[in-house]
């Protein structure tokens, strides 16, 4: 293969319990500062919500037998890590610093549904 088969992540899917759309909006838009994207009509029927920030997209879908992803997680590079961490802490989000990778400033947070998200400083 002369070219790598993948060049970017288009989006990643997180799960939530049914009816969690407003909670998702409050967290992903209100706390993380993402913008909500309109879902295509056919997909909107199944609930959930889509969010974006720059080229990053997070799709949060309703799952009837929901269990949070406590280990599997996306890792997001942050343009202003320190400012975001300050916003998260002021919103009452538990920020778990992780210095186990030398030279990498990062932490873990959990969305309101218990899904793990890693934040990495640029």
mmCIF file of the C-alpha atoms, coordinates in Angstrom:
data_MODEL
# 
_entry.id   MODEL 
# 
loop_
_atom_site.group_PDB 
_atom_site.id 
_atom_site.type_symbol 
_atom_site.label_atom_id 
_atom_site.label_alt_id 
_atom_site.label_comp_id 
_atom_site.label_asym_id 
_atom_site.label_entity_id 
_atom_site.label_seq_id 
_atom_site.pdbx_PDB_ins_code 
_atom_site.Cartn_x 
_atom_site.Cartn_y 
_atom_site.Cartn_z 
_atom_site.occupancy 
_atom_site.B_iso_or_equiv 
_atom_site.pdbx_formal_charge 
_atom_site.auth_seq_id 
_atom_site.auth_comp_id 
_atom_site.auth_asym_id 
_atom_site.auth_atom_id 
_atom_site.pdbx_PDB_model_num 
ATOM 1   C CA . UNK A 1 1   ? 0.000   0.000  0.000  1.00 0.00 ? 1   UNK A CA 1 
ATOM 2   C CA . UNK A 1 2   ? 1.675   3.238  -1.080 1.00 0.00 ? 2   UNK A CA 1 
ATOM 3   C CA . UNK A 1 3   ? -0.668  5.445  0.991  1.00 0.00 ? 3   UNK A CA 1 
ATOM 4   C CA . UNK A 1 4   ? -1.736  4.843  4.584  1.00 0.00 ? 4   UNK A CA 1 
ATOM 5   C CA . UNK A 1 5   ? -5.295  3.492  4.596  1.00 0.00 ? 5   UNK A CA 1 
ATOM 6   C CA . UNK A 1 6   ? -6.528  5.986  7.216  1.00 0.00 ? 6   UNK A CA 1 
ATOM 7   C CA . UNK A 1 7   ? -5.753  9.693  7.416  1.00 0.00 ? 7   UNK A CA 1 
ATOM 8   C CA . UNK A 1 8   ? -7.982  10.954 10.228 1.00 0.00 ? 8   UNK A CA 1 
ATOM 9   C CA . UNK A 1 9   ? -10.766 10.013 12.612 1.00 0.00 ? 9   UNK A CA 1 
ATOM 10  C CA . UNK A 1 10  ? -14.073 11.252 11.259 1.00 0.00 ? 10  UNK A CA 1 
ATOM 11  C CA . UNK A 1 11  ? -15.884 10.993 14.618 1.00 0.00 ? 11  UNK A CA 1 
ATOM 12  C CA . UNK A 1 12  ? -16.213 8.763  17.611 1.00 0.00 ? 12  UNK A CA 1 
ATOM 13  C CA . UNK A 1 13  ? -19.331 7.407  19.228 1.00 0.00 ? 13  UNK A CA 1 
ATOM 14  C CA . UNK A 1 14  ? -20.084 7.621  22.944 1.00 0.00 ? 14  UNK A CA 1 
ATOM 15  C CA . UNK A 1 15  ? -23.123 6.027  24.566 1.00 0.00 ? 15  UNK A CA 1 
ATOM 16  C CA . UNK A 1 16  ? -25.672 7.382  27.014 1.00 0.00 ? 16  UNK A CA 1 
ATOM 17  C CA . UNK A 1 17  ? -28.888 6.123  28.561 1.00 0.00 ? 17  UNK A CA 1 
ATOM 18  C CA . UNK A 1 18  ? -32.131 6.833  26.685 1.00 0.00 ? 18  UNK A CA 1 
ATOM 19  C CA . UNK A 1 19  ? -33.396 10.381 27.197 1.00 0.00 ? 19  UNK A CA 1 
ATOM 20  C CA . UNK A 1 20  ? -29.978 11.835 28.061 1.00 0.00 ? 20  UNK A CA 1 
ATOM 21  C CA . UNK A 1 21  ? -29.845 14.384 25.237 1.00 0.00 ? 21  UNK A CA 1 
ATOM 22  C CA . UNK A 1 22  ? -30.352 17.478 27.416 1.00 0.00 ? 22  UNK A CA 1 
ATOM 23  C CA . UNK A 1 23  ? -27.724 16.271 29.890 1.00 0.00 ? 23  UNK A CA 1 
ATOM 24  C CA . UNK A 1 24  ? -25.357 15.647 26.975 1.00 0.00 ? 24  UNK A CA 1 
ATOM 25  C CA . UNK A 1 25  ? -25.983 19.151 25.598 1.00 0.00 ? 25  UNK A CA 1 
ATOM 26  C CA . UNK A 1 26  ? -25.319 20.756 28.980 1.00 0.00 ? 26  UNK A CA 1 
ATOM 27  C CA . UNK A 1 27  ? -21.982 18.949 29.256 1.00 0.00 ? 27  UNK A CA 1 
ATOM 28  C CA . UNK A 1 28  ? -20.640 18.847 25.691 1.00 0.00 ? 28  UNK A CA 1 
ATOM 29  C CA . UNK A 1 29  ? -21.872 22.351 24.732 1.00 0.00 ? 29  UNK A CA 1 
ATOM 30  C CA . UNK A 1 30  ? -22.175 24.109 28.076 1.00 0.00 ? 30  UNK A CA 1 
ATOM 31  C CA . UNK A 1 31  ? -19.051 22.779 29.802 1.00 0.00 ? 31  UNK A CA 1 
ATOM 32  C CA . UNK A 1 32  ? -16.716 21.595 27.022 1.00 0.00 ? 32  UNK A CA 1 
ATOM 33  C CA . UNK A 1 33  ? -17.699 24.442 24.674 1.00 0.00 ? 33  UNK A CA 1 
ATOM 34  C CA . UNK A 1 34  ? -18.560 22.253 21.687 1.00 0.00 ? 34  UNK A CA 1 
ATOM 35  C CA . UNK A 1 35  ? -21.258 23.114 19.136 1.00 0.00 ? 35  UNK A CA 1 
ATOM 36  C CA . UNK A 1 36  ? -24.201 20.822 18.479 1.00 0.00 ? 36  UNK A CA 1 
ATOM 37  C CA . UNK A 1 37  ? -24.493 19.524 14.923 1.00 0.00 ? 37  UNK A CA 1 
ATOM 38  C CA . UNK A 1 38  ? -27.872 18.737 13.389 1.00 0.00 ? 38  UNK A CA 1 
ATOM 39  C CA . UNK A 1 39  ? -28.410 15.007 12.879 1.00 0.00 ? 39  UNK A CA 1 
ATOM 40  C CA . UNK A 1 40  ? -29.885 13.821 9.578  1.00 0.00 ? 40  UNK A CA 1 
ATOM 41  C CA . UNK A 1 41  ? -33.650 13.310 9.945  1.00 0.00 ? 41  UNK A CA 1 
ATOM 42  C CA . UNK A 1 42  ? -33.465 9.533  9.594  1.00 0.00 ? 42  UNK A CA 1 
ATOM 43  C CA . UNK A 1 43  ? -30.800 9.263  12.326 1.00 0.00 ? 43  UNK A CA 1 
ATOM 44  C CA . UNK A 1 44  ? -32.491 11.805 14.606 1.00 0.00 ? 44  UNK A CA 1 
ATOM 45  C CA . UNK A 1 45  ? -35.369 9.350  15.058 1.00 0.00 ? 45  UNK A CA 1 
ATOM 46  C CA . UNK A 1 46  ? -33.127 7.144  17.215 1.00 0.00 ? 46  UNK A CA 1 
ATOM 47  C CA . UNK A 1 47  ? -32.249 9.990  19.614 1.00 0.00 ? 47  UNK A CA 1 
ATOM 48  C CA . UNK A 1 48  ? -28.787 11.078 20.640 1.00 0.00 ? 48  UNK A CA 1 
ATOM 49  C CA . UNK A 1 49  ? -26.865 14.190 19.687 1.00 0.00 ? 49  UNK A CA 1 
ATOM 50  C CA . UNK A 1 50  ? -23.773 15.155 17.690 1.00 0.00 ? 50  UNK A CA 1 
ATOM 51  C CA . UNK A 1 51  ? -21.186 17.718 18.779 1.00 0.00 ? 51  UNK A CA 1 
ATOM 52  C CA . UNK A 1 52  ? -18.149 19.319 17.157 1.00 0.00 ? 52  UNK A CA 1 
ATOM 53  C CA . UNK A 1 53  ? -15.137 21.437 18.002 1.00 0.00 ? 53  UNK A CA 1 
ATOM 54  C CA . UNK A 1 54  ? -12.722 22.192 15.177 1.00 0.00 ? 54  UNK A CA 1 
ATOM 55  C CA . UNK A 1 55  ? -12.257 18.910 13.298 1.00 0.00 ? 55  UNK A CA 1 
ATOM 56  C CA . UNK A 1 56  ? -13.330 16.800 16.302 1.00 0.00 ? 56  UNK A CA 1 
ATOM 57  C CA . UNK A 1 57  ? -16.794 15.254 16.301 1.00 0.00 ? 57  UNK A CA 1 
ATOM 58  C CA . UNK A 1 58  ? -18.383 13.338 19.158 1.00 0.00 ? 58  UNK A CA 1 
ATOM 59  C CA . UNK A 1 59  ? -21.627 11.482 18.521 1.00 0.00 ? 59  UNK A CA 1 
ATOM 60  C CA . UNK A 1 60  ? -23.532 10.517 21.662 1.00 0.00 ? 60  UNK A CA 1 
ATOM 61  C CA . UNK A 1 61  ? -26.088 7.800  21.054 1.00 0.00 ? 61  UNK A CA 1 
ATOM 62  C CA . UNK A 1 62  ? -28.874 6.366  23.133 1.00 0.00 ? 62  UNK A CA 1 
ATOM 63  C CA . UNK A 1 63  ? -28.302 2.796  24.260 1.00 0.00 ? 63  UNK A CA 1 
ATOM 64  C CA . UNK A 1 64  ? -31.154 0.942  26.022 1.00 0.00 ? 64  UNK A CA 1 
ATOM 65  C CA . UNK A 1 65  ? -28.839 -1.306 28.078 1.00 0.00 ? 65  UNK A CA 1 
ATOM 66  C CA . UNK A 1 66  ? -26.328 1.494  28.719 1.00 0.00 ? 66  UNK A CA 1 
ATOM 67  C CA . UNK A 1 67  ? -23.048 0.861  30.528 1.00 0.00 ? 67  UNK A CA 1 
ATOM 68  C CA . UNK A 1 68  ? -20.429 3.657  30.635 1.00 0.00 ? 68  UNK A CA 1 
ATOM 69  C CA . UNK A 1 69  ? -17.050 3.190  28.947 1.00 0.00 ? 69  UNK A CA 1 
ATOM 70  C CA . UNK A 1 70  ? -14.742 3.429  31.966 1.00 0.00 ? 70  UNK A CA 1 
ATOM 71  C CA . UNK A 1 71  ? -11.574 2.170  30.194 1.00 0.00 ? 71  UNK A CA 1 
ATOM 72  C CA . UNK A 1 72  ? -12.085 2.690  26.455 1.00 0.00 ? 72  UNK A CA 1 
ATOM 73  C CA . UNK A 1 73  ? -11.936 6.412  25.676 1.00 0.00 ? 73  UNK A CA 1 
ATOM 74  C CA . UNK A 1 74  ? -11.173 9.123  23.147 1.00 0.00 ? 74  UNK A CA 1 
ATOM 75  C CA . UNK A 1 75  ? -8.131  11.328 23.738 1.00 0.00 ? 75  UNK A CA 1 
ATOM 76  C CA . UNK A 1 76  ? -8.622  14.964 22.718 1.00 0.00 ? 76  UNK A CA 1 
ATOM 77  C CA . UNK A 1 77  ? -5.763  17.413 22.101 1.00 0.00 ? 77  UNK A CA 1 
ATOM 78  C CA . UNK A 1 78  ? -6.608  20.774 23.658 1.00 0.00 ? 78  UNK A CA 1 
ATOM 79  C CA . UNK A 1 79  ? -5.624  24.146 22.201 1.00 0.00 ? 79  UNK A CA 1 
ATOM 80  C CA . UNK A 1 80  ? -5.621  25.771 25.664 1.00 0.00 ? 80  UNK A CA 1 
ATOM 81  C CA . UNK A 1 81  ? -5.371  22.899 28.119 1.00 0.00 ? 81  UNK A CA 1 
ATOM 82  C CA . UNK A 1 82  ? -4.921  25.050 31.248 1.00 0.00 ? 82  UNK A CA 1 
ATOM 83  C CA . UNK A 1 83  ? -7.946  27.237 30.478 1.00 0.00 ? 83  UNK A CA 1 
ATOM 84  C CA . UNK A 1 84  ? -10.110 24.205 29.755 1.00 0.00 ? 84  UNK A CA 1 
ATOM 85  C CA . UNK A 1 85  ? -9.049  22.507 32.991 1.00 0.00 ? 85  UNK A CA 1 
ATOM 86  C CA . UNK A 1 86  ? -9.952  25.681 34.908 1.00 0.00 ? 86  UNK A CA 1 
ATOM 87  C CA . UNK A 1 87  ? -13.401 25.737 33.261 1.00 0.00 ? 87  UNK A CA 1 
ATOM 88  C CA . UNK A 1 88  ? -13.947 22.061 34.039 1.00 0.00 ? 88  UNK A CA 1 
ATOM 89  C CA . UNK A 1 89  ? -12.972 22.456 37.675 1.00 0.00 ? 89  UNK A CA 1 
ATOM 90  C CA . UNK A 1 90  ? -15.174 25.524 38.104 1.00 0.00 ? 90  UNK A CA 1 
ATOM 91  C CA . UNK A 1 91  ? -18.060 23.468 36.673 1.00 0.00 ? 91  UNK A CA 1 
ATOM 92  C CA . UNK A 1 92  ? -17.443 20.781 39.283 1.00 0.00 ? 92  UNK A CA 1 
ATOM 93  C CA . UNK A 1 93  ? -15.931 18.223 36.901 1.00 0.00 ? 93  UNK A CA 1 
ATOM 94  C CA . UNK A 1 94  ? -13.459 15.876 38.593 1.00 0.00 ? 94  UNK A CA 1 
ATOM 95  C CA . UNK A 1 95  ? -10.145 16.290 36.729 1.00 0.00 ? 95  UNK A CA 1 
ATOM 96  C CA . UNK A 1 96  ? -7.772  13.361 37.278 1.00 0.00 ? 96  UNK A CA 1 
ATOM 97  C CA . UNK A 1 97  ? -4.224  14.383 36.367 1.00 0.00 ? 97  UNK A CA 1 
ATOM 98  C CA . UNK A 1 98  ? -2.076  11.601 34.864 1.00 0.00 ? 98  UNK A CA 1 
ATOM 99  C CA . UNK A 1 99  ? 1.707   12.041 34.646 1.00 0.00 ? 99  UNK A CA 1 
ATOM 100 C CA . UNK A 1 100 ? 2.552   8.429  33.730 1.00 0.00 ? 100 UNK A CA 1 
ATOM 101 C CA . UNK A 1 101 ? 3.764   9.375  30.232 1.00 0.00 ? 101 UNK A CA 1 
ATOM 102 C CA . UNK A 1 102 ? 6.944   11.484 30.553 1.00 0.00 ? 102 UNK A CA 1 
ATOM 103 C CA . UNK A 1 103 ? 6.686   14.845 28.813 1.00 0.00 ? 103 UNK A CA 1 
ATOM 104 C CA . UNK A 1 104 ? 2.922   14.597 28.233 1.00 0.00 ? 104 UNK A CA 1 
ATOM 105 C CA . UNK A 1 105 ? 0.488   16.795 30.142 1.00 0.00 ? 105 UNK A CA 1 
ATOM 106 C CA . UNK A 1 106 ? -2.831  15.014 30.298 1.00 0.00 ? 106 UNK A CA 1 
ATOM 107 C CA . UNK A 1 107 ? -5.804  14.186 32.471 1.00 0.00 ? 107 UNK A CA 1 
ATOM 108 C CA . UNK A 1 108 ? -8.954  12.128 32.475 1.00 0.00 ? 108 UNK A CA 1 
ATOM 109 C CA . UNK A 1 109 ? -12.504 13.300 33.041 1.00 0.00 ? 109 UNK A CA 1 
ATOM 110 C CA . UNK A 1 110 ? -15.842 11.529 32.883 1.00 0.00 ? 110 UNK A CA 1 
ATOM 111 C CA . UNK A 1 111 ? -18.907 12.814 31.093 1.00 0.00 ? 111 UNK A CA 1 
ATOM 112 C CA . UNK A 1 112 ? -22.201 12.947 33.044 1.00 0.00 ? 112 UNK A CA 1 
ATOM 113 C CA . UNK A 1 113 ? -22.915 9.351  32.001 1.00 0.00 ? 113 UNK A CA 1 
ATOM 114 C CA . UNK A 1 114 ? -19.610 7.999  33.337 1.00 0.00 ? 114 UNK A CA 1 
ATOM 115 C CA . UNK A 1 115 ? -17.767 7.713  29.999 1.00 0.00 ? 115 UNK A CA 1 
ATOM 116 C CA . UNK A 1 116 ? -14.022 8.378  30.246 1.00 0.00 ? 116 UNK A CA 1 
ATOM 117 C CA . UNK A 1 117 ? -12.443 11.147 28.140 1.00 0.00 ? 117 UNK A CA 1 
ATOM 118 C CA . UNK A 1 118 ? -8.707  11.891 28.054 1.00 0.00 ? 118 UNK A CA 1 
ATOM 119 C CA . UNK A 1 119 ? -7.554  15.487 27.535 1.00 0.00 ? 119 UNK A CA 1 
ATOM 120 C CA . UNK A 1 120 ? -4.023  16.111 26.257 1.00 0.00 ? 120 UNK A CA 1 
ATOM 121 C CA . UNK A 1 121 ? -2.136  19.421 26.140 1.00 0.00 ? 121 UNK A CA 1 
ATOM 122 C CA . UNK A 1 122 ? -0.670  20.363 22.757 1.00 0.00 ? 122 UNK A CA 1 
# 
